[in-house]
Amino acid sequence: MVVLGAGFGGLEVATAVTSEPGDDVELTLIDQAEGFVFGFSKLDVMFGRHEPGQVLHPYAGMVNPGVRFVSAEITAVDPESKRVETSAGPFEADILVVALGADLDPQATPGLVEGGHEFYTVAGAFAAADALRDFGGGKVVVAVTSTPFKCPPAPSETALLTYEYLTSRGLPCDVTLVMPLGTPIPPSPDASAAVLAAFAERGITWVPERLVRALDPARKVALLSDDTELPYDLFLGVPVHRAPQAVAGMTVDGWIPVDPLTLETAYPGVYAVGDVTSVGTPKAGVFAEGQAAVVAERIIGSVRGGAAAGQYDGRGVCYLEFGGDQVAKVDVRFVAGQRPVGSLIGPSTDLAADKTAFGADRIRRWFGREWAPLSAGADS
Ligand SMILES: Cc1cc2nc3c(=O)[nH]c(=O)nc-3n(C[C@H](O)[C@H](O)[C@H](O)COP(=O)(O)OP(=O)(O)OC[C@H]3O[C@@H](n4cnc5c(N)ncnc54)[C@H](O)[C@@H]3O)c2cc1C
């Protein structure tokens, strides 16, 4: 069995399939990155709470004896033959799981690379940390440049954390958030109301149902989808997302279609989970993980010769940072053909501890390591 991509989805599939005693599955896990970084850790680094080295979980030294990790770039996937071409040679699989996530393309937004910062790639978020540290205050525009995009709450969190970061340093700040959505957290009216109230309290300007199409670095203005302009001193953008080129042949309208209950693709023996799919849930780690658990259950069932059991229920619990150590949870369920519903819990400082435990639990389960990052600058 071969798993492509060792992010949220791939790590969970690999761990779940190999943690069942008695099953003799040979599993190869392939990724080109040095290690795994949680999406939320990008914000922790950006806002100076953690150092980059504290949030990278290296693949080297993974302790799971059932997983053979291969560090390589995947260049082509033939889903019919289940053959994968990589920089470390070809791999052939009886079962293939595609968990390659979404590639990010800052170049696709004119002016973004020259005149702004994207904060969704690991390198971009770390560079944005330097830009924020050197920023003397002024107009900050946080904006989404296309849909779909990962973790729909993340731009709202970024606006709130930017406000906290700058005001706590005594710097002038005027934050505007440009989002394609009508409300900050569409499935949860309560969560949206809490976020909009937090924006109002801090004077953060909320610009819904619009995208930033381009930046004019010379004039320092962002050009919006409704043909208006927004001046900025610091631009923090969510770049264009697309499926990795290696699986372009499997996509329909940009993403890999899957059965929403089983995560099977149109190709027998080939599953896809997480951001690379058009399964109908938001692109977020908790959903990728839930899908991965179902795929693992089905694979174990079929390896044992029984019926492939386990169906995806579309549920995920997302954390939402308000700043000031206040974190909320949104418990949300996406079912095909139904309006998604989500309930709000918090915000509170207890839930900030809950979020830390969420990360630590996954690193223990996937890597067999303890993870308790100290705040940046704290004595070790
Ligand atoms: C700022 C920010 C905050 C976020 N906060 C949250 C949050 O609080 N909660 C949450 O649930 N989600 C959050 N997310 C979203 C979350 O990070 C992603 O949705 C999640 O990681 C998707 O999981 P995945 O397994 O589909 O893909 P990924 O985790 O992205 O994994 C894909 C893997 O495939 C590898 N890969 C891709 N192409 C190739 C190739 N050609 N060759 C080899 N390897 C390749 C990549 O290196 C990567 O390791 C956040 C995202 C961002 C950017």
The ligand as an ORCA input file, in Angstrom:
! r2SCAN-3c Opt
* xyz 0 1
  C      -2.688     29.508      8.511
  C      -3.401     28.188      8.546
  C      -4.081     27.792      9.696
  C      -4.773     26.582      9.728
  N      -5.400     26.204     10.888
  C      -6.061     25.014     10.928
  C      -6.708     24.604     12.120
  O      -6.672     25.282     13.158
  N      -7.370     23.409     12.102
  C      -7.428     22.627     10.973
  O      -8.043     21.568     11.004
  N      -6.825     23.003      9.819
  C      -6.145     24.166      9.776
  N      -5.515     24.558      8.609
  C      -5.670     23.738      7.390
  C      -4.791     22.504      7.391
  O      -3.432     22.851      7.560
  C      -4.955     21.743      6.073
  O      -6.285     21.759      5.665
  C      -4.512     20.290      6.269
  O      -3.136     20.232      6.511
  C      -4.895     19.441      5.057
  O      -4.457     18.130      5.236
  P      -4.059     17.244      3.958
  O      -3.589     15.945      4.511
  O      -5.149     17.249      2.971
  O      -2.854     18.026      3.273
  P      -1.467     18.553      3.925
  O      -1.504     18.483      5.417
  O      -1.210     19.862      3.288
  O      -0.436     17.462      3.426
  C      -0.076     17.291      2.078
  C       1.331     16.728      2.038
  O       1.641     16.354      0.685
  C       2.978     16.712      0.408
  N       3.112     16.904     -1.039
  C       2.364     17.700     -1.840
  N       2.768     17.593     -3.117
  C       3.796     16.704     -3.128
  C       4.611     16.151     -4.151
  N       4.457     16.488     -5.438
  N       5.557     15.252     -3.807
  C       5.716     14.885     -2.504
  N       4.970     15.360     -1.484
  C       4.010     16.259     -1.806
  C       3.200     18.011      1.174
  O       4.579     18.195      1.444
  C       2.393     17.753      2.465
  O       3.164     17.230      3.508
  C      -4.790     25.753      8.574
  C      -4.093     26.133      7.422
  C      -3.398     27.331      7.413
  C      -2.636     27.695      6.174
*
